[in-house]
């Protein structure tokens, strides 16, 4: 590698050498075994080789032709013209109690480290001393580096794609007589560059190629963060096999997935947004520039439902008694880190009465909304794009399903189900075309460490959002829906710029939620001002209690987006467990966008935002991409000394409170709704001074409605009779409960500290690693 990376530091290494070769498609074929807590099977990777410096120089690239002797190279993104075919939704109905274990692959013959290393035995040379070239300019063998951690790799082989019947159609040759490495790579090159209107045919070829026989094992080795693969004699990326199959299995302690029980006590497994992303689920290229498509077949016992990032609403296929297979696919290229899977005894929740709102809705557009909803040329690489489909652009409410353990049926019907259609409709009214054709929403187990997480076609929500009134659930749902545009369809090219995802989602959640509630402009403004007051308090508190270096939204400054010659890089503070619980990138990003919207005026700002979405969907951006386009669209009289450099200096590259925000909050008057809250607080303080009896049932109702705030008051006032409520909250609502551990310990009350330690002992095995580490540091 070009840089020596220290895994013990807080920075997350991205090891893949994406400058030389890129994964264009993954085909996963996996078995889920709840008894051993292992996912095992194969993954086939289809590559395109090239040189990113040639791509950036703008030199002309010839298309890949079967009759040409030149290997495939990267090409500039081509305009997107093809409409997407609508996908219908289906309901899954697998609710048996059969826990049959589905078929296994090869047995793990790995050593103590779990890796079936064939490097030394095949080459006769020590892997620690052998030096392979990771580029395409040296005399040694080319080395493919994939991001990989906590996996047992059993076998790596080249795939003989030329053996697939009918594959000669891609070579423009009537018959394949002489099969060579060059011919196999040309076949893959033609396959990965098929036009968007042939996406079904492309997926079929990928599936058939993934099942083709192997044509030679490849040498591989692993270290803490990577899987390294080479082929003897292949000295460049263009010579390296462009289709390889990896047989592997996960480990029970792997950090990309969590094995746990749902709220009904049934086993389940899901990806929970680990700091190391998906590298402990499958070997991959994690840098965001490695945008790929995927398809996956997952087998599990028939009692389980498999949900996944996929454009299709998969139905189970019965394989044999007690075992089912699920198949999903994605045709929009995205970083491998966005792949999500959840396997459990989920039940689809349906409203008691069907509403017309649950169907795909269309409506006429206002002139301001219609400005940027036109069929134009997209700037991304070619794929079946919804922005090019006239019927998709007017689809307010995309097909959606809600899943949860059966014990949460009443809560879902009371709160969540009725909120999904208006929140989706509100998002469409603000930003336009939904980037994804459908949506699944899953209420995840109680050990989920946050209130929500968005992935392509699927949203995870914490059970905590189902308690109380609809406000918490609605705002969180709107936040995650906003990520479909900012975070997924438009991603950050440098992961340190989290504000491009979280700042936008936080700002947009207020706008979506106001429209979903159908508030008039004055009511919406009052509600948003109150939220701004609360976020201002949180930001001040966070700035006072966090390291300065972790308060910077653009920590790499002028080096943002830079990588090494091979494509490897590090995500600053990516492994710091405290970072998971910090909200600086949410809050400072939110206040920056609020500041810009106020400067332009809402109508001008959101008209620009729709234009920005249309321009950059399907692409990766840096902060300057957004800011430069924004400033170009601001009338000169409203710019008032705004510049990219000033915004970088005041908002993104400095710690603490941005000076423009400090001046605004000092000059601003308290909004009417905030004054009402202050009056209510004073009233409750006076009422609480009066002695009165309270029935237990009334106490339980209070607890259910305002669980977190109730527990804070219990701790603050040392209300020992209700400590059981605190214990229950810490065990059932880990998404919000982690903050209570700090309050219990700060109190320096021995009984409260005993409560904290007792609850941690009961839940630590179920907590994700970052949460457990942070809490342990608080307690011990």
C-alpha positions in Angstrom: 0.0 0.0 0.0 1.1 3.6 -0.5 0.6 4.5 3.2 1.3 2.7 6.4 -2.1 2.6 8.3 -2.2 2.1 12.0 -5.3 0.1 12.9 -5.0 1.1 16.6 -5.8 4.8 15.8 -9.2 6.3 15.6 -9.1 6.6 11.8 -10.9 4.0 9.7 -8.7 2.7 6.9 -10.2 2.2 3.4 -7.7 -0.2 1.9 -9.1 -1.0 -1.6 -7.0 0.0 -4.5 -9.8 1.6 -6.5 -7.6 3.8 -8.6 -6.6 0.7 -10.7 -9.6 -1.5 -10.7 -13.3 -1.1 -9.7 -16.0 -3.5 -8.8 -19.0 -2.8 -11.0 -21.3 -5.6 -9.8 -21.6 -8.1 -6.9 -23.5 -11.4 -6.9 -24.0 -12.8 -3.4 -25.3 -16.3 -2.8 -25.6 -16.8 1.0 -27.0 -19.1 3.7 -28.1 -17.7 7.1 -27.5 -20.1 10.0 -29.0 -18.9 13.3 -27.6 -21.9 15.2 -24.0 -21.1 14.5 -24.6 -17.4 14.0 -22.8 -17.5 10.7 -23.6 -16.3 7.2 -21.7 -18.2 4.6 -21.6 -18.7 0.8 -20.0 -17.0 -2.2 -19.7 -13.6 -3.7 -18.7 -13.0 -7.3 -17.2 -9.7 -8.2 -17.2 -8.3 -11.8 -14.5 -5.7 -12.4 -13.7 -2.9 -14.8 -10.0 -1.9 -14.9 -8.4 1.4 -15.8 -6.6 4.4 -14.5 -8.4 7.2 -12.7 -5.7 9.8 -13.7 -6.4 9.0 -17.3 -10.1 9.5 -16.6 -9.5 12.8 -14.9 -7.3 14.1 -17.7 -10.2 14.0 -20.1 -8.4 11.9 -22.7 -10.7 10.1 -25.2 -11.6 6.5 -24.4 -12.6 4.0 -27.0 -15.6 1.8 -26.1 -14.8 -1.8 -25.4 -15.1 -4.0 -28.5 -14.7 -7.7 -28.7 -12.6 -7.5 -31.8 -10.2 -5.0 -30.2 -7.0 -6.2 -28.6 -7.2 -3.4 -26.0 -8.5 -4.2 -22.5 -11.4 -2.3 -21.0 -10.7 1.1 -19.5 -12.7 3.5 -17.3 -15.0 5.8 -19.3 -16.6 9.1 -18.5 -20.2 8.9 -17.3 -22.6 8.8 -20.2 -26.0 10.6 -20.4 -28.9 8.7 -19.1 -31.9 8.4 -21.4 -33.6 5.2 -20.4 -36.8 5.0 -18.3 -37.1 2.5 -15.5 -39.8 -0.2 -15.5 -42.2 0.0 -12.6 -41.8 -2.7 -10.0 -45.0 -4.0 -8.3 -45.0 -4.8 -4.6 -45.8 -8.2 -3.1 -46.6 -9.3 0.5 -44.5 -12.0 2.1 -46.4 -14.6 4.1 -43.9 -16.9 5.8 -44.9 -17.2 9.4 -44.1 -20.8 10.6 -42.1 -21.8 13.6 -39.7 -24.0 11.7 -36.1 -23.3 12.6 -34.6 -25.6 10.0 -31.0 -24.8 9.1 -30.5 -24.4 5.4 -27.7 -25.8 3.3 -24.1 -25.3 4.0 -21.1 -24.6 1.8 -17.6 -25.9 2.2 -16.4 -26.5 5.7 -14.1 -24.0 7.3 -10.6 -25.4 7.3 -9.0 -22.1 8.4 -6.5 -21.7 11.1 -6.9 -19.8 14.3 -7.2 -16.5 12.6 -10.1 -17.9 10.6 -8.5 -17.4 7.2 -7.8 -20.2 4.8 -4.6 -18.6 3.5 -3.2 -20.3 0.4 -0.5 -17.7 -0.3 2.6 -19.3 1.2 1.7 -22.9 0.3 1.1 -22.0 -3.3 4.0 -19.7 -3.9 6.5 -21.1 -1.5 7.3 -17.5 -0.4 6.4 -15.9 2.9 3.4 -13.6 2.5 4.9 -11.1 4.9 8.0 -10.8 2.7 6.5 -11.1 -0.7 6.0 -7.7 -2.4 3.3 -7.4 -5.0 2.6 -4.4 -7.2 -0.8 -2.8 -6.4 -0.7 -0.7 -9.6 -0.2 -1.4 -13.2 3.3 -0.1 -13.8 5.8 -2.5 -12.2 7.3 -5.9 -12.9 5.7 -7.8 -10.1 2.2 -9.4 -10.1 -0.7 -7.0 -9.7 -2.3 -7.1 -6.3 -6.0 -6.7 -5.9 -6.8 -5.3 -2.4 -10.4 -5.5 -1.0 -11.7 -4.2 2.3 -12.2 -7.2 4.5 -12.4 -7.7 8.3 -13.7 -10.5 10.6 -14.3 -12.9 7.7 -13.1 -16.5 7.1 -12.0 -16.6 3.5 -11.9 -20.2 2.3 -11.2 -20.0 -1.5 -10.7 -17.5 -4.3 -11.0 -18.5 -7.9 -11.3 -17.0 -11.4 -14.7 -17.5 -13.0 -14.9 -19.0 -16.5 -17.5 -16.6 -17.9 -16.8 -17.9 -21.4 -18.4 -21.2 -20.4 -21.9 -19.6 -20.0 -24.1 -20.8 -22.9 -25.0 -17.9 -25.2 -22.3 -15.6 -23.8 -20.8 -15.3 -27.3 -23.5 -12.8 -28.1 -21.5 -10.3 -26.0 -18.3 -10.9 -28.1 -19.9 -10.5 -31.5 -18.4 -13.8 -32.4 -20.6 -16.7 -33.7 -18.5 -19.2 -31.7 -15.9 -19.2 -29.0 -13.1 -21.4 -30.2 -10.0 -20.2 -28.3 -10.7 -19.1 -24.7 -8.1 -16.8 -23.2 -7.8 -14.5 -20.2 -8.1 -11.6 -22.6 -11.4 -13.0 -24.1 -12.9 -13.6 -20.6 -12.1 -10.0 -19.6 -13.6 -8.7 -22.8 -16.8 -10.6 -22.1 -17.0 -9.0 -18.6 -16.2 -5.6 -20.1 -19.1 -5.9 -22.6 -21.3 -7.1 -19.8 -20.7 -4.3 -17.3 -21.2 -1.7 -20.0 -24.5 -2.9 -21.4 -26.9 0.0 -21.9 -29.5 0.8 -19.2 -32.4 -0.4 -21.3 -30.9 -3.9 -21.2 -30.8 -4.1 -17.4 -32.9 -7.2 -17.2 -30.7 -9.0 -19.7 -27.6 -7.8 -17.8 -28.9 -9.1 -14.5 -29.6 -12.5 -16.1 -26.1 -12.7 -17.5 -24.6 -11.7 -14.1 -26.6 -14.5 -12.4 -25.5 -17.1 -15.0 -21.9 -16.0 -15.0 -21.8 -16.2 -11.2 -22.7 -19.9 -11.5 -20.1 -20.7 -14.1 -17.3 -23.1 -13.2 -14.0 -21.9 -11.8 -10.9 -21.9 -14.1 -8.1 -21.6 -11.6 -7.6 -20.8 -7.9 -6.0 -17.4 -7.1 -3.5 -16.7 -4.4 -4.8 -14.7 -1.4 -3.8 -13.4 2.0 -5.5 -11.4 4.7 -4.5 -8.9 7.3 -6.5 -6.9 9.9 -8.3 -4.7 7.3 -8.0 -6.3 3.9 -8.1 -9.3 1.6 -5.2 -9.3 -1.0 -5.5 -11.4 -4.2 -3.1 -12.0 -7.0 -2.7 -14.2 -10.1 0.8 -15.4 -11.0 1.8 -13.7 -14.3 -0.9 -11.0 -14.2 1.2 -7.9 -13.9 -1.4 -5.2 -14.5 -5.0 -4.6 -13.6 -6.0 -5.1 -17.2 -4.4 -8.6 -17.1 -6.1 -9.5 -13.8 -9.2 -11.7 -14.0 -12.3 -9.5 -14.3 -14.6 -12.0 -12.7 -13.6 -13.8 -9.4 -15.5 -15.9 -6.9 -14.8 -15.8 -3.2 -16.1 -18.4 -0.8 -16.2 -17.2 2.7 -18.1 -17.1 6.0 -18.8 -14.4 8.6 -17.9 -14.8 12.2 -20.3 -14.6 15.1 -18.4 -11.7 16.6 -18.1 -9.9 13.2 -18.8 -6.2 13.5 -20.9 -5.6 10.4 -24.0 -7.6 11.5 -25.6 -8.1 14.9 -27.2 -11.5 16.0 -29.8 -10.8 18.6 -33.5 -11.4 19.5 -36.4 -9.2 18.5 -39.1 -7.8 20.9 -41.0 -11.1 20.6 -37.9 -13.1 21.7 -37.3 -14.6 18.2 -33.7 -14.7 16.8 -32.8 -12.2 14.1 -29.7 -10.7 12.4 -29.3 -7.4 10.7 -26.7 -4.8 9.6 -26.8 -2.0 12.2 -24.6 0.7 10.6 -21.3 -0.4 12.0 -18.4 2.1 11.8 -16.5 -0.5 9.7 -19.5 -0.7 7.3 -20.0 -4.0 5.4 -16.5 -5.4 5.3 -17.3 -8.0 7.9 -20.3 -9.1 5.9 -18.6 -9.5 2.5 -15.3 -8.6 0.9 -15.8 -5.4 -1.0 -14.4 -2.1 -2.1 -15.5 0.4 0.5 -14.4 3.8 -0.8 -17.5 5.6 -2.0 -16.0 6.1 -5.4 -16.5 2.3 -6.0 -20.1 2.7 -6.9 -21.6 -0.7 -7.9 -24.8 -2.6 -8.4 -25.6 -5.9 -6.8 -28.0 -8.9 -6.7 -28.3 -11.4 -3.8 -29.9 -14.7 -3.1 -30.3 -15.5 0.6 -31.5 -18.8 2.0 -32.9 -19.1 5.5 -35.4 -21.2 7.4 -38.9 -20.8 6.1 -40.0 -19.1 9.3 -37.8 -16.1 8.5 -38.4 -13.1 6.3 -35.4 -11.6 4.5 -35.4 -7.9 3.9 -32.7 -6.2 1.9 -31.6 -3.2 -0.1 -33.4 -4.1 -3.4 -35.6 -2.6 -6.1 -37.9 -5.6 -6.0 -40.3 -6.6 -3.3 -39.0 -10.2 -3.0 -41.2 -13.2 -2.4 -39.9 -16.4 -0.9 -39.2 -19.4 -3.0 -39.7 -22.8 -1.3 -36.5 -24.8 -1.9 -37.2 -27.9 0.3 -39.1 -28.5 3.5 -38.4 -25.8 6.0 -36.1 -23.7 3.8 -36.8 -20.6 1.6 -34.8 -18.5 -0.8 -35.1 -14.7 -1.3 -33.7 -12.8 -4.2 -33.1 -9.0 -4.5 -31.3 -6.7 -7.0 -30.3 -3.1 -7.4 -29.6 -1.4 -10.8 -28.6 2.0 -9.5 -24.8 2.1 -8.7 -24.1 2.9 -5.1 -21.2 2.4 -2.6 -21.1 -1.1 -1.1 -21.4 0.5 2.4 -25.1 1.2 1.6 -26.0 -2.5 1.3 -28.3 -3.6 4.1 -29.9 -6.9 5.2 -32.2 -8.0 8.0 -33.4 -11.5 8.6 -36.0 -12.3 11.2 -39.5 -13.4 12.1 -40.9 -10.1 10.8 -44.6 -9.6 10.2 -45.9 -7.2 7.6 -48.1 -4.6 9.2 -51.1 -3.5 7.2 -53.6 -0.7 8.0 -56.9 -2.0 9.2 -58.6 -0.3 6.3 -57.0 0.2 2.9 -56.7 3.8 1.7 -56.3 5.3 -1.7 -53.2 7.0 -0.3 -51.4 3.7 -0.1 -51.4 3.5 -3.9 -49.0 5.3 -6.1 -50.4 8.8 -6.2 -50.1 11.5 -8.9 -51.1 15.1 -8.9 -50.7 18.2 -10.9 -47.6 20.3 -10.1 -47.5 23.9 -9.1 -45.4 26.1 -11.5 -42.6 26.5 -8.9 -42.4 22.7 -8.3 -42.5 21.9 -12.1 -39.5 24.1 -12.8 -37.0 21.3 -12.4 -39.1 18.2 -13.0 -38.3 17.7 -16.7 -36.8 14.9 -18.7 -33.3 16.1 -19.4 -29.9 14.6 -19.6 -28.6 13.2 -16.3 -25.0 13.7 -15.3 -24.4 10.3 -13.7 -23.2 7.0 -15.2 -25.8 5.2 -17.2 -28.5 3.2 -15.2 -32.3 2.9 -15.4 -33.0 6.3 -13.8 -36.4 7.3 -12.3 -35.7 11.0 -13.1 -36.0 10.0 -16.8 -39.4 8.3 -16.3 -42.3 10.8 -16.6 -44.7 8.6 -14.5 -42.1 8.3 -11.7 -41.6 12.1 -11.6 -45.2 12.6 -10.6 -45.4 9.6 -8.2 -46.0 11.2 -4.8 -46.2 8.0 -2.7 -44.0 5.1 -3.8 -45.1 1.5 -2.9 -44.1 0.8 0.7 -44.4 -1.9 3.3 -43.9 -1.9 7.1 -42.5 -4.9 9.0 -42.1 -5.4 12.7 -42.3 -8.2 15.3 -45.9 -9.2 15.8 -46.0 -7.9 19.4 -45.6 -4.3 18.0 -48.6 -4.6 15.6 -50.9 -2.3 17.7 -48.2 0.4 18.1 -47.4 0.3 14.3 -51.1 0.6 13.4 -51.7 3.4 15.9 -48.7 5.6 14.9 -46.4 4.5 12.0 -48.7 3.2 9.3 -50.8 6.3 9.0 -47.7 8.5 8.8 -45.9 6.9 5.9 -48.1 8.2 3.0 -48.2 11.9 4.1 -44.5 11.9 4.8 -43.6 10.4 1.4 -46.0 12.9 -0.2 -44.5 15.8 1.6 -41.0 14.8 0.6 -42.1 14.6 -3.1 -43.7 18.1 -2.9 -40.4 19.6 -1.6 -37.7 17.7 -3.7 -39.6 16.1 -6.5 -38.9 12.6 -7.9 -38.4 9.8 -5.4 -34.9 8.4 -6.3 -36.0 4.9 -5.3 -39.0 2.9 -6.6 -40.2 1.4 -3.4 -39.6 1.4 0.4 -39.6 -1.1 3.2 -39.7 0.1 6.8 -38.5 -2.2 9.6 -38.9 -1.8 13.4 -35.6 -3.2 14.5 -34.7 -4.8 17.9 -34.2 -2.8 21.0 -30.4 -3.0 20.8 -30.4 -0.8 17.7 -28.1 2.1 18.8 -29.9 5.0 17.0 -33.4 6.2 16.2 -33.2 5.3 12.5 -31.0 4.4 9.6 -31.7 4.8 5.9 -30.4 2.5 3.1 -31.5 2.0 -0.5 -35.2 0.9 -0.5 -35.2 0.2 3.3 -35.4 2.2 6.5 -34.7 0.9 10.0 -36.6 2.6 12.8 -36.1 2.2 16.5 -39.0 1.0 18.6 -38.5 4.2 20.6 -40.2 6.2 17.9 -43.5 4.3 18.4 -44.1 5.6 21.9 -45.9 8.9 22.7 -47.6 11.0 20.1 -46.9 11.0 16.4 -44.3 13.8 16.5 -41.2 11.8 17.3 -42.2 9.1 14.8 -43.1 11.6 12.1 -39.9 13.7 12.4 -37.7 10.6 12.5 -39.5 9.1 9.5 -39.1 12.4 7.6 -35.4 12.5 8.5 -34.8 9.0 7.1 -36.9 9.6 4.0 -34.7 12.7 3.3 -31.7 10.5 3.1 -33.0 9.0 -0.1 -31.9 12.2 -1.7 -29.1 13.3 0.5 -26.9 10.4 1.6 -28.0 7.8 -0.9 -28.9 9.3 -4.3 -26.4 12.0 -3.7 -23.5 10.8 -1.6 -20.4 12.4 -0.1 -17.2 11.6 -2.0 -15.3 12.0 1.3 -16.9 10.4 4.3 -15.5 13.0 6.7 -18.1 15.4 5.2 -21.0 13.8 7.0 -22.8 17.1 7.1 -23.7 16.6 3.4 -25.9 13.8 4.5 -27.0 14.5 8.1 -27.1 18.3 7.9 -29.5 18.1 4.9 -31.6 15.4 6.5 -32.0 17.4 9.7 -32.9 20.6 7.9 -35.4 18.8 5.6 -37.1 16.8 8.3 -38.7 20.0 9.6 -39.8 21.0 6.2 -41.2 17.6 5.3 -43.0 17.2 8.7 -44.6 20.6 8.5 -46.1 19.7 5.1 -47.1 16.3 6.3 -49.1 17.9 9.1 -50.6 20.4 6.6 -49.5 23.3 8.8 -50.1 26.8 7.5 -47.0 28.9 6.9 -47.2 30.7 10.3 -47.6 27.4 12.3 -44.8 25.8 10.3 -42.5 28.7 11.1 -43.3 28.6 14.8 -42.7 24.9 15.0 -39.4 25.2 13.1 -38.3 28.1 15.3 -38.9 26.0 18.4 -36.9 23.1 16.9 -34.1 25.6 16.2 -34.1 26.8 19.8 -33.8 23.2 21.1 -31.0 22.4 18.6 -29.2 25.6 19.6 -29.1 24.4 23.2 -27.9 20.9 22.1 -25.2 22.4 19.9 -23.9 24.6 22.7 -23.8 21.7 25.1 -22.0 19.4 22.6 -19.4 22.1 21.8 -18.7 22.4 25.5 -18.3 18.7 26.1 -16.5 17.3 23.0 -12.9 17.5 21.7 -12.4 20.5 19.4 -10.9 18.4 16.6 -14.2 16.4 16.4 -16.3 19.6 16.0 -14.9 20.3 12.5 -17.2 19.4 9.6 -14.4 19.4 7.0 -11.4 18.2 9.0 -9.3 17.4 5.9 -9.7 21.0 4.6 -7.9 21.4 1.2 -7.1 17.7 1.2 -10.8 16.7 1.3 -11.5 14.0 -1.3 -7.8 13.2 -1.8 -6.7 9.6 -1.8 -3.3 7.8 -2.3 -2.1 6.8 -5.7 -3.7 3.3 -5.2 -7.0 4.8 -4.0 -6.6 3.9 -0.4 -7.4 6.5 2.3 -8.6 6.9 5.9 -11.8 8.3 7.4 -10.7 10.7 10.1 -12.1 9.6 13.5 -14.1 6.9 11.8 -13.3 4.3 14.5 -13.7 6.7 17.5 -16.6 5.2 19.5 -17.7 8.6 20.8 -18.2 9.9 17.3 -21.3 7.7 16.9 -23.1 9.7 19.6 -22.0 13.1 18.5 -24.4 15.4 16.7 -22.1 18.2 15.6 -22.3 17.3 11.9 -26.1 17.1 12.2 -26.5 20.4 14.1 -23.8 22.7 12.5 -24.9 21.4 9.1 -28.5 22.1 9.9 -27.8 25.6 11.0 -25.6 26.3 7.9 -28.5 25.3 5.6 -31.0 27.2 7.7 -28.7 30.3 7.4 -28.5 29.9 3.6 -32.3 29.4 3.2 -33.0 32.5 5.2 -30.5 34.5 3.2 -32.1 33.4 -0.1 -35.7 33.1 1.0 -37.5 29.7 1.2 -39.0 29.8 -2.3 -35.6 30.6 -4.0 -33.7 28.1 -1.8 -36.0 25.1 -2.4 -36.3 25.9 -6.1 -32.5 25.7 -6.2 -32.4 22.5 -4.1 -34.7 20.8 -6.7 -32.3 21.9 -9.4 -29.3 20.7 -7.4 -31.0 17.3 -6.9 -31.7 17.0 -10.6 -28.1 17.9 -11.5 -26.3 15.7 -9.0 -28.5 12.6 -8.3 -26.6 9.4 -8.8 -23.3 11.1 -8.1 -20.8 11.8 -5.3 -20.1 15.4 -4.2 -17.9 17.5 -2.0 -19.0 20.6 -0.1 -17.7 22.9 -2.8 -20.0 21.3 -5.4 -23.0 22.3 -3.4 -21.8 25.7 -2.3 -20.4 26.8 -5.7 -23.7 25.9 -7.5 -25.7 27.6 -4.8 -23.7 30.9 -5.0 -24.0 30.8 -8.8 -27.8 30.8 -8.4 -27.9 33.6 -5.8 -28.8 37.0 -7.1 -26.0 39.5 -6.5 -28.0 41.6 -4.1 -28.5 38.6 -1.8 -25.0 37.3 -1.9 -23.7 39.9 0.6 -20.1 38.8 0.7 -21.0 35.1 0.8 -18.2 33.0 -0.8 -17.1 29.4 -0.7 -14.0 30.4 1.2 -15.9 32.4 3.8 -18.3 29.5 4.4 -15.5 27.0 4.7 -13.7 29.3 7.2 -16.8 30.2 9.4 -18.8 27.0 9.2 -16.9 23.9 8.0 -13.3 24.2 8.9 -13.4 25.6 12.4 -14.4 24.2 15.8 -16.9 25.7 18.2 -20.0 27.8 17.3 -19.8 29.5 13.9 -19.7 33.3 14.3 -22.6 34.0 11.9 -24.7 31.6 14.0 -23.6 33.2 17.3 -24.6 36.7 16.0 -27.9 35.4 14.8 -28.9 33.7 18.1 -27.8 36.7 20.1 -29.9 39.1 18.0 -32.9 36.8 17.6 -36.1 37.2 19.7 -37.8 34.1 21.2 -40.6 32.8 19.0 -44.2 32.6 20.2 -44.2 28.8 20.5 -41.0 28.9 22.6 -42.6 31.5 24.9 -45.6 29.2 25.3 -43.3 26.3 26.3 -41.6 28.5 28.9 -45.0 29.4 30.4 -46.0 25.7 30.5 -42.7 24.8 32.2 -43.3 27.4 34.9 -46.8 26.1 35.4 -45.7 22.5 35.9 -43.0 23.7 38.3 -45.6 25.3 40.5 -48.0 22.3 40.2 -45.2 19.9 41.2 -44.7 21.8 44.5 -48.2 20.8 45.6 -48.4 17.5 47.5 -50.7 15.1 45.7 -51.3 11.4 45.2 -50.9 9.8 41.9 -52.3 6.4 40.9 -50.0 3.8 39.5 -51.9 3.6 36.2 -51.5 7.3 35.7 -47.7 6.9 36.3 -47.6 4.1 33.7 -49.4 6.3 31.2 -46.9 9.1 31.7 -44.0 6.7 31.3 -45.4 5.4 28.0 -45.9 8.9 26.6 -42.7 10.6 27.5 -40.3 7.8 28.5 -37.0 9.5 28.0 -37.9 12.8 29.6 -39.7 11.0 32.5 -36.5 9.0 33.2 -34.4 12.2 33.2 -36.7 13.7 35.8 -36.5 10.5 37.9 -32.7 10.8 37.9 -32.6 14.5 38.5 -34.9 14.4 41.5 -33.7 11.0 42.8 -37.2 9.6 42.7 -36.3 6.1 43.9 -39.8 4.7 43.6 -39.6 5.0 39.8 -36.0 3.6 39.3 -37.7 0.5 37.8 -38.9 2.7 35.0 -35.3 3.8 34.3 -34.1 0.2 34.3 -36.8 -0.8 31.9 -36.0 2.1 29.6 -32.2 1.3 29.6 -33.0 -2.3 28.6 -35.7 -1.7 26.0 -34.7 1.6 24.4 -31.0 1.5 23.7 -31.3 4.0 20.9 -32.0 6.7 23.5 -31.1 5.1 26.7 -27.3 5.4 26.3 -27.5 9.1 27.2 -29.1 8.2 30.6 -26.0 6.2 31.6 -24.0 9.5 31.7 -26.7 11.2 33.8 -26.8 8.3 36.3 -23.0 8.4 36.7 -22.7 12.2 36.8 -25.1 12.4 39.7 -22.5 10.7 41.9 -25.4 9.0 43.7 -24.3 5.4 44.7 -27.8 4.0 44.2 -28.1 5.5 40.7 -24.7 4.3 39.8 -25.7 0.8 40.9 -28.7 1.0 38.6 -26.5 1.9 35.7 -24.0 -0.9 36.3 -26.7 -3.5 36.8 -28.5 -2.5 33.6 -25.2 -2.5 31.6 -24.4 -6.0 32.9 -27.8 -7.2 31.6 -27.5 -5.6 28.2 -23.8 -5.3 27.2 -23.8 -8.5 25.2 -26.6 -7.2 23.1 -25.2 -3.7 22.6 -23.2 -2.8 19.5 -19.4 -2.5 20.2 -19.2 1.3 20.0 -22.1 1.8 22.5 -20.7 -0.8 24.9 -17.3 0.8 24.8 -18.6 4.3 25.5 -20.8 3.1 28.3 -18.1 1.0 29.9 -15.8 4.1 29.9 -18.6 6.0 31.8 -19.1 3.3 34.4 -15.7 1.9 35.2 
